[in-house]
Structure formats: C-alpha cells, structure tokens
Amino acid sequence: LKQLCAREAYRPFFLVFPLIGAAALAGWVGGLRGHLALGPTDHAAAMIWGVLGLAVLGFLGTAYPRQNDATPPSPALLSGALALALVTTLAWAAAWMGAPTRGLVAALGATLWAGVWVWAARIAWGALRRRWDGTTTAVPLTLGADLAGWIEGGWGSDPRLGVALGADPYTFSGLA
C-alpha cells in the first residue's frame, strides 16, 4: 500500500471508493427491506463522505499538491487516512446493523475530515502567499464546509442539515 501511495496518491482511494459505494448500496437495499437500521440521511452521508469523499480525497492527494508546487502527502499519511476511512466505514456498517457505534463514526469521520482540512489549508496558505488562485482558495473552504456538515450530521440536531452542508460545497466548488 505504501508503494502504491508513493507513486500516485489517488490510486488506493480510487480502488476503495467503488467498494464502499457497493456496500452503501447494499446497505440502502437492506434498510428499505427493514433488515438494517439505515435511513435516507445515513445513505446520503455514506455516499457523500464515503464514496464521493474518498474520490475527492484521492484526487486532492495527487492534483492539489502538484497544482500548488507543494510536497505531496507522505505514503504514511495517505495510508493512515485510507485506514481511518475504512475503519469509519466498518463502524458505519456496525451502526446500520444496530451496534451502538454512531458516536464512534462521528468521531472517526471528524478526525479524518479535520486532518484533511488542516493539510489542504497548509498547502493553500503557502501557495496563496505566492499568488492568488481561486481553486487553491476553494479547496480548504469546501473541506471546511464538509467538516462542518459531518459534525452537524453526527452530533447536531438535524442530520439533514449536515448532509446539505456536506453535499453543497462539492457541487458549488466543482470538485465533484
């Protein structure tokens, strides 16, 4: 995994996100049939932060540093982010099966998205000090909104608001 991450950061993420998409789809079918404790908001969150989110993270891990003349993330950092995303997905699946892991899902996902936001903000800060670029500015703003959406979806009073906060920035920024 480290060699794969070292060559092109997007590859492991692009290998995993379709698998998570298939699991989210199977979970949705199980929820519709009443076999899993999965509602529309859970399905939307899995698609936004699990499927689309991992695709975006893979893209950002490769293109964002190149665009901004920054050092790409280390293979260890990428491996850790991917492992955290997979553990979050497993905790999600356990919650759908009735295990009391929703708090764990919220904490793990918040850790992952906060880490990615800090990483992107550091790259943006260095790049924007040299020259202005709208895309460089949009990435940390988008990731910050995604983090806010994750937090609202996991701990807030209205998970639907969290899903909206998570989905809209992708649409508006053109990252999707």
C-alpha positions as CSV (number, residue, x, y, z in Angstrom):
1,L,0.0,0.0,0.0
2,K,2.8,2.4,0.8
3,Q,4.4,1.9,-2.6
4,L,1.1,2.5,-4.3
5,C,0.5,5.6,-2.3
6,A,4.0,6.9,-3.0
7,R,3.6,6.7,-6.8
8,E,0.1,8.2,-7.2
9,A,-2.0,9.1,-4.2
10,Y,-5.3,8.7,-5.9
11,R,-4.9,5.0,-6.8
12,P,-5.7,3.4,-3.4
13,F,-8.6,5.8,-2.8
14,F,-10.0,5.1,-6.3
15,L,-9.7,1.4,-5.7
16,V,-11.6,1.6,-2.4
17,F,-14.4,4.1,-3.1
18,P,-16.4,1.9,-5.5
19,L,-16.3,-0.9,-2.9
20,I,-17.7,1.5,-0.3
21,G,-20.3,2.6,-2.9
22,A,-21.4,-1.1,-3.4
23,A,-21.6,-1.5,0.4
24,A,-23.6,1.7,0.8
25,L,-26.0,0.5,-2.0
26,A,-26.3,-2.9,-0.3
27,G,-27.0,-1.2,3.0
28,W,-29.7,1.0,1.4
29,V,-31.4,-2.1,0.0
30,G,-31.2,-3.7,3.4
31,G,-32.6,-0.6,5.0
32,L,-35.5,-0.4,2.6
33,R,-36.3,-4.1,3.3
34,G,-36.2,-3.4,7.1
35,H,-33.1,-5.5,7.8
36,L,-30.8,-2.6,8.7
37,A,-31.3,0.5,10.8
38,L,-30.5,2.7,7.9
39,G,-32.4,5.8,6.9
40,P,-32.2,8.2,3.9
41,T,-29.8,10.5,5.8
42,D,-27.5,7.6,6.6
43,H,-27.4,6.6,3.0
44,A,-26.8,10.2,1.8
45,A,-23.9,10.5,4.3
46,A,-22.3,7.3,3.1
47,M,-22.5,8.5,-0.5
48,I,-21.2,12.0,0.3
49,W,-18.4,11.2,2.7
50,G,-17.7,7.6,1.9
51,V,-18.0,7.3,-1.9
52,L,-17.7,10.9,-3.3
53,G,-15.5,11.9,-0.3
54,L,-12.9,9.2,-1.0
55,A,-12.8,10.0,-4.7
56,V,-12.2,13.7,-3.9
57,L,-9.5,12.9,-1.3
58,G,-7.7,10.7,-3.8
59,F,-7.8,13.4,-6.4
60,L,-6.7,16.1,-3.9
61,G,-3.8,13.9,-2.7
62,T,-2.4,13.9,-6.2
63,A,-3.6,17.1,-8.0
64,Y,-3.7,19.7,-5.3
65,P,0.0,19.5,-4.3
66,R,1.1,19.5,-7.9
67,Q,-1.1,22.5,-8.8
68,N,0.4,24.4,-5.9
69,D,4.0,23.3,-6.1
70,A,3.7,21.6,-2.7
71,T,5.1,18.4,-1.4
72,P,2.6,15.6,-1.8
73,P,1.3,13.8,1.3
74,S,3.6,11.1,2.6
75,P,2.7,7.5,2.0
76,A,2.3,7.0,5.7
77,L,-0.2,9.9,5.9
78,L,-2.2,8.6,2.9
79,S,-2.2,5.1,4.3
80,G,-3.4,6.4,7.7
81,A,-6.2,8.5,6.0
82,L,-7.3,5.5,4.0
83,A,-7.2,3.2,7.0
84,L,-9.2,5.8,9.0
85,A,-11.8,6.0,6.2
86,L,-12.1,2.2,6.1
87,V,-12.5,1.9,9.9
88,T,-15.1,4.6,9.8
89,T,-16.9,2.6,7.1
90,L,-16.8,-0.5,9.2
91,A,-18.2,1.4,12.2
92,W,-21.0,2.8,9.9
93,A,-21.9,-0.8,8.9
94,A,-22.0,-1.9,12.5
95,A,-24.3,1.1,13.3
96,W,-26.6,0.1,10.5
97,M,-26.7,-3.4,12.0
98,G,-27.8,-2.0,15.3
99,A,-24.5,-1.7,17.2
100,P,-24.0,1.5,19.3
101,T,-21.2,2.9,17.1
102,R,-22.8,6.1,15.8
103,G,-20.7,8.2,18.2
104,L,-17.5,6.4,17.1
105,V,-18.5,7.0,13.4
106,A,-18.9,10.7,14.1
107,A,-15.6,10.9,15.9
108,L,-13.6,9.0,13.4
109,G,-15.0,10.9,10.4
110,A,-14.5,14.2,12.1
111,T,-10.8,13.2,12.7
112,L,-10.3,12.3,9.1
113,W,-12.0,15.4,7.6
114,A,-10.3,17.7,10.1
115,G,-7.0,16.3,9.2
116,V,-7.6,16.7,5.5
117,W,-8.8,20.2,6.1
118,V,-5.6,21.2,8.0
119,W,-3.4,19.6,5.3
120,A,-5.2,21.4,2.5
121,A,-5.2,24.7,4.4
122,R,-1.4,24.4,4.9
123,I,-0.9,24.0,1.2
124,A,-3.3,26.8,0.4
125,W,-1.6,29.2,2.9
126,G,1.8,28.6,1.3
127,A,0.5,28.8,-2.3
128,L,-1.7,31.9,-1.8
129,R,1.3,33.8,-0.3
130,R,2.9,33.4,-3.7
131,R,-0.1,34.0,-6.0
132,W,-3.8,34.2,-5.9
133,D,-5.7,31.2,-7.3
134,G,-9.5,30.6,-6.9
135,T,-9.2,26.8,-6.9
136,T,-6.5,26.9,-4.2
137,T,-8.8,29.0,-2.1
138,A,-11.9,26.9,-2.8
139,V,-10.4,23.6,-1.6
140,P,-9.9,24.4,2.1
141,L,-13.2,26.3,2.1
142,T,-15.0,23.3,0.7
143,L,-13.4,20.9,3.0
144,G,-14.2,23.1,6.0
145,A,-17.9,23.1,5.0
146,D,-17.7,19.3,4.6
147,L,-16.2,19.0,8.1
148,A,-19.0,21.3,9.5
149,G,-21.5,19.1,7.7
150,W,-20.0,15.9,9.1
151,I,-20.1,17.4,12.6
152,E,-23.7,18.6,12.2
153,G,-24.7,15.2,10.8
154,G,-23.1,13.3,13.6
155,W,-23.8,15.4,16.6
156,G,-26.2,18.1,15.5
157,S,-29.9,18.5,16.0
158,D,-30.7,17.9,12.3
159,P,-28.6,15.3,10.3
160,R,-30.3,16.5,7.1
161,L,-28.6,19.9,7.5
162,G,-25.3,18.1,7.9
163,V,-25.9,16.2,4.6
164,A,-26.8,19.5,2.9
165,L,-23.6,21.1,4.3
166,G,-21.6,18.2,3.0
167,A,-23.1,17.9,-0.5
168,D,-23.4,21.6,-1.5
169,P,-19.7,22.5,-1.3
170,Y,-18.8,19.7,-3.8
171,T,-21.4,21.0,-6.2
172,F,-20.5,24.6,-5.9
173,S,-16.8,24.3,-6.0
174,G,-16.7,21.9,-9.0
175,L,-14.7,19.3,-7.0
176,A,-17.2,16.6,-7.9
